[in-house]
Amino acid sequence: MNPEIVSIPRVVETVYQAGRWLNIVLTGGGAGLVPWLLQRPGGSKVINEMIIPYSERALRSYLGHTPEQFCAPETAQALAVVAFRRARDQLGGEPPCAGVACTASLVTNRPKRGDHRIHVAYQTEGTTGALSLVLIKGLRHRTAEDQLAARLCLSAIAEACELSVRPNLPLKPGEEVLHQRFVAPQHWQAVFLGLKPFDFAWADGAQIPPRPWAILSGSFNPFHEGHRAMIELASRLLNLPVILEISLINADKPPLDYCSLAKRLNTIPPGIPVILTTAPTFVQKARLFPQSIFVVGVDTLIRIIDRRFYSGEESLFTQALQEFISADCRFLVFGRQIGNRFVTADQLALPESLRDRCQTVPESLFRVDISSTEIRQLKGLADPTLADNPP
């Protein structure tokens, strides 16, 4: 059933009655949403947090990384997940909550090469939703574009709260809101919410082999022929089944929402088992999967020994090595092109205790230089020319 189009005050009133806490993050546009929500009494029972990380520096800090594009659907979805997780932590994980995010590129005091656009996303316990709108340039002034962004945000909030009302969106001919929404299976939700440490992505799909496993961890954005070749060679060298692992929380990448997860899983061929976790580090993965062999690129091994990921503390690094030993985990390491040379594990200055746990795949057996990032750039999914066009 199509939602009823009503006035902004009525939508806000209905949101206040929905019983869902909101964490909201706005960058580049949508500031008109603030007075709509906060000028009504009782906001402290609905609005847990509203943040406007407007500069590039503030946005990077909020996300915990630099996005490929500042104004993109994926960035809005990542912001919504961060907002949702902050709400869960701040509220103790009990009451229902939603993270809502807007990233926009609107009229400013200089010409913009890219489109004027608005991307809004929301994240709840079980659903990711995203609304995107490309504006026709030159038809509105800044205030009008910002008000439209605020209306789109309010529409996303209403959808996150599962309401039957929406505000009017005054679109021009040729403008259309593109909408996506994904309701996650219960076993995905259990991992996403931290109720289970891991589960298989496919409830009734790939055959789950007995342990021990060889585990190839990655973002698989997208899965490509290099991954397939690594799986085939690792399985042959180790005489073990290879399972993919995707962590919904990452140390140096954005957290995953359900829409993005589903998109990545759709690139993985049928029959390959995939584990979902919330284990961003290999120490955490070792705790979950003792006696496993982790299939990694040498760039990943370099990060494992990088003291920056241990707060610069040598004692924490030593403790991590001991965890790998205690869990009896090993590494099968594939070489990678880094800069202008091909690097293998044999060329790294590894601690002896870690070197003893690493098996190097020689360049003569495997060399695939393409990466998921390069594939996204080739497909235009990560246009570098837009990265310098902040919100």
Steps between C-alpha positions, in 0.01 A plus 500: 500500500634842408571725800280802562655839414449734796644821644845512656364564853278193471788281384710625793213435743465145369876444529485613864231242567684212328710398801832481315812691606686688226865576440528740208809615309487771232779616271473728200126565537178426684556747785136609469413171670643623832234761589219275374600232749626706791255789521229263619494415873610150598793465264726354769280188502547445125823664385799335660761683293523738205846563355612716206857402398514762226870520412695220333704460818191464718336253261814284492511504879135397533532217247843391615633496144513702178213405268559442130242774436378748757156526344385153395235242600766276654626785718149581621443132582830478687413814697160353587663180631742702714208706633301184575790333680563814704133503601512131600810562712366818658157352578628170627371297206147471638253749348440497123706761321594621154800668347410752230756676281504758223791594276431761237672713239289813449522854362807677635710810432697329222400297194493124557616252238275222624125478538315665784386194693361375828558157652311400813518165678365337812600196702289309751544165668375313195483741207719725289328759282643758262347788303695684229404806298687681224383862468472695178756778525394862492135451598534570874702721731695353792221532755252317276746216434575470870130493586451218250787311664333549838171366363679195359659443842161523669361252249783259585430543872133420444594189305749393768221534756268295274245783478227537241554875449758695301570869431444639154809509276472794256688347206548655159412316177777251429600459866439166669588353838682168460420270788650180631408304811626169631355303791768263629441134586487431872841330507663808341334719761629282783860555386446869419360563850771300674262230620710232325875516435461364145267317264495390140354748253305232321256320726424231242756555224863389495607176662671577833818289523633357826788673678784582478450770239713721284344845526531778242393825667413807295244758401437336158384830354473338251609135496731458197711245314796563729292380795388195305859413409612541863222267616590231246876514567462521880268200502751302294806602705336446838266213414230686693170662407521880468230712661455874446459729799342846493516711814215747543739720701844587361811666635571718195180482293142616561260276692271295277127554460259235376461645148876508444542152646233355271661670200840349580361154566330509160844521335618179670437183296250249641649216700773701676429514876505850652524575873374830643675632811558823689870421547704782342845375605676172438551455875121499537464267201754261656293489819189413299666245271786321678718261299408681177733607222436856390550561128631856468678735264840626609347849537275358772798337673676839495201650682504216753858592601442878482533634855257781417218247538625422852507864615875493448537266797752220448343305787162494324666377181679225694170405662336474155775264380445286807128482420577358155723239664241414768227464238735295280421717198720530194522716186524414132640820349456606137730763348370837385619789286581779746622819340735404217598153622344163569534413868478158668506403867860382469606862445345627825681542832266275697543395864622141507187379680283639218733396216472140623124527452512641147513303176595708197337448161778566246446742212550211256178341629283810536502860387181699446545876526138614465322613817138563594575872529635511144195310374267754667697786344486338157123464535464860610387406851781694664556801276811679635384830348213508750720436803607866509142626491415487871147556630 
